[in-house]
Amino acid sequence: MCQSAAGHGPAVAGNTYCRPCLDRRNARNVRRAERFWSAHGIDAWTCWICCGPIAPGDRHIEHVVPRARGGSDEPSNLRPSDSRCNLAKSDDDPWPYLASVWDDIDPTEVNYL
């Protein structure tokens, strides 16, 4: 059962919350991340992995250090990414992965780093 309140539905696989509670929690994390990005000059519509623009409807919230590797849902660990980059990185160690991606980027084309 959902841990946020008695009587809620079954927990979603891999989580301790039911679907409505999980959706509210995720939306709250996105709003917190967007406020953090704004305060720190991070463009919410530029992928932090490939540095390309993110199309509307294609934005994912990427964990710099994946939760599977001990990362948190704190805004400082969340960055905007497009779905292709987020799914390709998966829960890999971020730094070797990013180094391999950034080696292929022309520094004159980078609009966010």
C-alpha positions, 0 to 999 in steps of 0.5 A, a space after each residue: 500500500 501507498 506510504 503517504 496515506 492510509 487507504 491509498 492504492 497499491 504501490 507502483 512497482 519499484 516505488 513506495 507510492 501509489 500512482 496518484 501520489 507518485 505523479 504529485 511527487 514527480 510534479 513537485 520535483 519538476 517545479 523545484 528543479 525548474 526554480 533551481 535551474 532558473 536561479 542558477 542560469 540553467 536553460 530548462 529547454 537545452 539538454 545538459 548531455 548533448 547541449 542541443 535544444 529540447 523539443 516541447 513534449 520531449 523533455 526528461 528530468 535527468 538525474 546527474 547521479 542516478 538514484 540507482 547509484 545513490 543520487 537524490 531527487 534534490 534539485 541540484 542533482 536534476 538537469 533537463 535532457 531530451 528523451 534520447 540522451 536520458 534513455 541512452 545514459 540510463 543509470 550509468 556512471 555519469 562522468 565517463 558517459 558524459 566525457 564520451 558524449 562531450 568529446 564529440 561536441 564542437 565547443 563552438 556549438 555549445 550553448 549550455 555548459 
